[in-house]
Amino acid sequence: MITLQPFTAEDTSQLISKIKDERMLLQFAGPVYRFPLTEEQLETDLSDEKRTLFKITDQTGNTIGHAQIYLKEKTFLLGRILIWDENNRGKGYGKKVMQQLLKYGFSHFDKETAELNVYDWNTGAIECYRKVGFAFDPDVKSEAKIDQETWVSLNMKIQRNTFELQES
């Protein structure tokens, strides 16, 4: 059983300890954070009234990851999602986390659409998001540069009614 708990200032050091390098930070958080991740960067998010931060816990109550919801004008954005132990990946946790985030977002915010951004090479995440019901929005793309590479970020969206049909 995966649950979302409020992320607090006391949780920052654990999250910071899981971000091993600049590439991992960019994959997890996009280009806004700077490596190394700091308490100050997370405190900025915690104090942003448009952001809701979560720690992801497993059935034993252990924290296994992090996620955020960012309230936009017409949608809410799921992001900064990370299951940090690679041994916990591929177990369906990602799908459960996405369902919990969508359930929270659609029940707390008056929005008909949720969205997220994912790098085009992250096929495992893309497959997870598709299973939950997300579809690509071909009109929204961005790029981030790291080392000598350009990472293409794709946007995916899901409508409230699509999510609710899957939940029933």
C-alpha positions, 0 to 999 in steps of 0.5 A: 500500500502506497500513501502520500504524506505531507512533505515537511522541512524535516524531510528535506535532508533525506530527499537531498541525500538521494540526489546523487548527481546533476543528471539525476536532479535534472531527470527528477526535477527539471531545470529549475533546481540547481545541483547540489539540491539544497534545503533552501531550494526545497524551502522555496517549494514548501513556501509556494502556496501553488505547490503541494509536496508529498513524501511517498511511503510504503506499507511499513511507513518507510519513506520511499520517494517524493512527489509534488503537485503544482497548481497552474491556471488551467491545470495541475502539474504532477512533477518531481516524482521519484521512487529512490530505491531502484529495487522498488522500481518496476513493482507498480509503485509508480502507477499507484503514486500517479493514481494517488496524486490524481485522486488528490489533485482532482478532489482538491482543485477545481481543474478538469485536466492534470499534466506532467512532463517527461523526458523522451528517453524515459520510456519506463516512466512514459509507459507508467503514465500511459497505463494511468491514462495520460496521453501526449500533448503534441503542442507542448515540448521543451528542451534541457541541456546537460553535459553535451546532450539535449534532453527533450521534455514531452508533455502528457495530459489526462482529463478528469473524466478519463481518470474517473472512468478508470477508477470506477 
